[in-house]
Amino acid sequence: MDLARYILRRALLSAFVVMGVTFLVFVVAQVVPSDPAALYAGPRPNAEQIEKARVTLNLDAPLPERFARFAVSMATGDFGVSYKSRRLISQDLRVYLPATLELAVSSTLLALLIGIPAGVATAARQGSWGDRLGSLGSILAVAMPTFFFAMLLQMIFASWLGILPLSGRLSREISISDPLPFITGFNLIDAMLAGRPQVFVDALWHLILPALTLAAYPAGIAMRLTRSAMIDILSRRHITAARALGLPERRILYGHALRNAVGPALTMIGLSFAFALTGSVLVEIIFAWPGLGRYVSDSILSKDFPVIAAATLVVTVCYVLMNLVIDLTQAVVDPRVALK
């Protein structure tokens, strides 16, 4: 019963967050010093063309009515047309969003797989050389600028060793001569659905460097949080009793201690997903990754408000859903979360 109430409470809070962001996006659009009608009318429009565009875009309606139409359109997925390209924004998002989500999910999983085990290992060897090296590595991962780490990885693995591709999502030979059919937009999933294992391997190889770049910062934070929590848990009486009973150290670490210490790291993983979604612009530019970041950055420069609004709300929904999943996972792993 407590878990059900917790789920309902978190779901309602998530809905309020989405509604609040929708309202803020609309308000910001009203104070931005630009004329959407002039941008929609095209280059060098006259007064008549601007007025016609204003009617087409419903900019002459009262403010409450405009907000109601805006909220309904966003809720139904009708994001309208880009002022600059005149293309349907939903069609553009269908292409660009899966690329960014594939990168964000991969980097989040990578941060989880690196940060938590590293935190457990260093906590179990507190004060050793392994602990010191692990702490140094986590500090470097957090402190190193993203663009520098990206170029460092490109230089080592693409230029010097030549074992990983420099940029893009797929090799040029595949993209031109035998393109992958668009099913979900996630290359790894589409390659499996199409029964093309060689394309799956190629897409995975292209994903490693940008995903590792985005995973470095959250992995370092997750490691530090896990290590700190594990040190506290390992000093408690039930862990001492488990060791006195002769239980294997691996079972003590991962079966007893980690379950109580993983909460802060899971929270950080949710934040790292948001970091990957919103901070992928630079990474996508460096690795020529055709994702949402480059699409939105171009729209910001051209003040294409419908694209900015649609991308903001889509990213908000993705983050809220991920955060909700993390909260529910924490409640399942540690029932005390639901009781609070």
Buried (B, 14 or more C-beta within 10 A) or exposed (E): EEBEEBBEEBBEEBEEBBEEBBEEBBEEBEEEEEBBBBBBBEEEBEEEBBBBBBEEBEBEBEEEEBBEEBBEBBEEEEBBBBBBBEEBBBEBBEBBBBBBBBBBBBBBBBBBEBBBBBBBBBBBEEEEEBBEEBBEBBEEBBEBEBEEBBBEBBEEBBEEEEEBBBBBBBBEEBEEEEEBEEBEBBBBBBBBEEEBEEBBEBBBBBBBBBBBBBBBBBBBBBBBBBBBBBBEBBEEEEBEEBEEEEBEEEEBBBEBBBEBBBBBBBBBBBBBBBBBBBBBBBBBBBBEBBBBBBBBEEBEEBBBBBBBBBBBBBBBBBBBEBBBBBBBBBBEBBEEBBEE
